[in-house]
């Protein structure tokens, strides 16, 4: 088999000629890396959709709760009603729903409250509250967290790499084995692309699972708003 390197370069490393082999490989690489870093940033766990209808509904709920506080017949329940009103207002402010006011107060105390919500949403399964203080669950050490992150990286790139094999074969084999060109020309590349994307989604879900301990740790390490000390 004779392989002409100059011919290969002229044909596949000409970025001005549109979508070539290396362009495609570069795009695949970027997609894999982008999914990885987007997953680590917790971006997807931070996405929430809020329609105009939902905003109005929350407004009416808050108004109803405030009216209940003014109801003389419910005076014996005022403390409880105030609690629920505070929770509702904080849920609305944070765009995050939880009934634990200690958690909401903790998130409010963070300088980056949005990041706090994202990290808690991802890593809450590894957090617990003891006497009003949030901490990592027993047994979750720094070594375990690092090990989990490494496993997530291995699974992510391993599954994504496996999913890319059919697509890479489709692109590369006709170059090194011209006798296979007709075989691949008679088949659609889209099945390989969809298989790759499916594996990428599975890889991403695996990555999220193994990044949860790290998210829990980062949640506890977030910088807090300094409190004023009375002089």
C-alpha positions, -999 to +999 in steps of 0.1 A: +000+000+000+015+034-011+005+063+010+012+098-006+016+122+024+016+153+001-016+142-015-032+135+020-022+170+031-035+187+000-068+169+002-075+169+040-057+199+055-073+226+034-095+246+057-105+270+030-122+243+010-151+237+034-158+207+056-128+183+053-117+153+073-096+172+097-122+199+100-147+171+110-122+156+135-115+189+150-153+196+154-157+162+171-129+169+195-144+203+203-178+188+210-164+162+234-142+188+253-171+213+254-195+188+268-169+179+294-162+214+307-199+224+305-207+194+327-180+203+352-192+239+354-226+226+365-242+247+337-270+222+328-280+217+365-283+255+366-307+259+337-343+266+347-372+278+326-396+303+341-426+314+320-447+345+325-475+324+338-453+309+366-441+343+377-476+356+380-486+324+399-458+329+424-468+365+429-504+356+437-493+329+461-471+354+480-500+378+481-523+351+495-498+342+522-494+379+533-532+382+535-533+351+558-509+368+581-533+397+586-562+373+593-571+376+631-585+341+632-551+327+623-531+347+649-521+315+668-505+303+635-487+335+628-452+322+635-458+292+612-472+314+585-443+337+587-419+308+582-437+296+551-439+331+537-401+336+542-395+303+524-417+312+495-400+346+491-366+331+492-376+303+467-389+330+444-357+351+448-333+323+443-354+306+415-349+274+436-375+255+455-368+240+489-387+241+522-356+241+544-350+277+554-316+268+569-305+258+534-320+289+518-302+311+543-269+293+536-273+299+499-282+335+505-250+338+526-228+329+496-214+356+474-223+337+443-258+325+451-264+312+416-233+290+418-244+278+452-278+267+438-261+248+409-236+230+431-262+221+457-286+208+430-258+185+417-242+174+450-270+175+475-271+137+477-237+138+495-247+165+520-264+164+554-274+188+580-264+184+617-276+210+642-283+235+615-248+231+599-243+215+565-214+191+560-203+162+538-218+128+547-197+105+568-171+086+549-168+111+520-131+120+522-109+141+499-094+109+485-129+095+477-139+127+460-108+128+438-112+091+430-148+097+420-137+126+397-111+105+381-136+077+374-160+102+359-132+115+336-123+079+325-159+069+319-166+101+300-137+100+276-138+062+273-175+061+263-171+092+241-140+076+224-159+043+219-188+062+203-164+080+179-149+047+166-175+041+138-173+077+127-135+077+127-136+044+107-160+060+082-136+089+078-102+073+079-104+038+065-112+049+029-079+070+030-056+041+040-076+014+023-089+028-010-106-005-018-131+002+010-141+036-005-169+021-025-182+002+006-184+034+027-197+055-002-228+032-004-235+039+033-247+070+052-224+086+077-254+098+097-258+064+115-222+068+128-229+104+138-261+095+158-243+066+175-215+090+185-240+116+199-259+088+218-226+077+234-218+113+242-251+117+261-245+085+280-209+096+288-222+130+300-247+114+324-219+092+338-197+122+343-224+140+362-229+111+385-192+110+395-189+148+398-216+150+425-191+145+455-169+172+441-199+196+437-209+189+473-174+198+486-173+230+465-207+240+478-194+240+513-162+259+503-180+288+485-170+322+497-195+338+521-207+373+525-188+388+555-211+395+585-208+428+603-197+426+639-213+450+663-188+473+679 
